[in-house]
């Protein structure tokens, strides 16, 4: 799961800028703490889907359920595991 986490953080840093990397703790909300707007969220999700070969079915529900990076990363790891089965 560490590799997944690192790749996701790399994508997030692409949006936020390298200077924000050290401030990331895993408890941030994509919308509230990291100030992603809706277009950035969709772009981030699309890139993650492509990178990991997964598909998010409902972005809105995903955002409501996963309000911290740790939960988001765990969810992605679960989707990847399901895809490999």
N, C-alpha and C positions, 0 to 999 in steps of 0.2 A: 504494500500500500504506500510505502514511502516514495516509490518512483512515481506513482500516480499523483501524490501530493506535490512533489517537486515540479512535475509537468504542468499541473494546474496553476501553481504559483507563478511559474514562468509566464504563462498566458496572462495572468492578472497583472504582473509587473509590466508586461507590454502595454497594457491599457493605462496603468497608473504612473509609470515611470520608475526607473531604477531607484531613485531616492526614497521610495515608499517601501522597498523590500524589507528593510530591517524592522519596520513598524508592524508587519503582518504577524499576528499571533495565532490565528486559526479560529478565533471567536468573533471575527468581524462579520457583519451583515453586508452582502454585496450592495444592497441599495442604501442602507442607512449609514453605515460606517465608511464604506469605500466610495460612496457617492457615484456609483454606476448609474447611468441613465438607461432608459429602456432599450435604446438602440445598442448601447454597449453590452447590455446583458444578452440580447439576442445574438450579437456577434460572438461574444464569449462562448455561449452555449453551442453555437454552430461550430466554432473551432474545436471545442472539446468533443463534440459528437464525431467530427471528422477525424480527429487525432486518435480517439480510442475506439472508433468503429461501433458507436452506440447511438441510440436515438431516444431523445426526450420526447415523450408523447404530449405533454401538456406543460408548457413553460409557466403559465400562471400558477398552477397547482404546485409546481416545483418550487417556485419562489416563496409561496406561502408556507410550505412545509420545511424549507431549508433556509433558515435565516442566519446561519453561521457557516463559515468556511469548513469547519470540521465536519458538520453534517452533510454539506454538499459533497465533500471529498468521499465520505463514507458511502453516500448514495451512488456516486459514480463507480466506486470500487465494486459495489453490489451489482450494478448493471454490467460491468465488464465481466464479472464472474458468471453471470447468467448467460452472457453471449458465448462464453467459452464452453458451456455445457452442451 
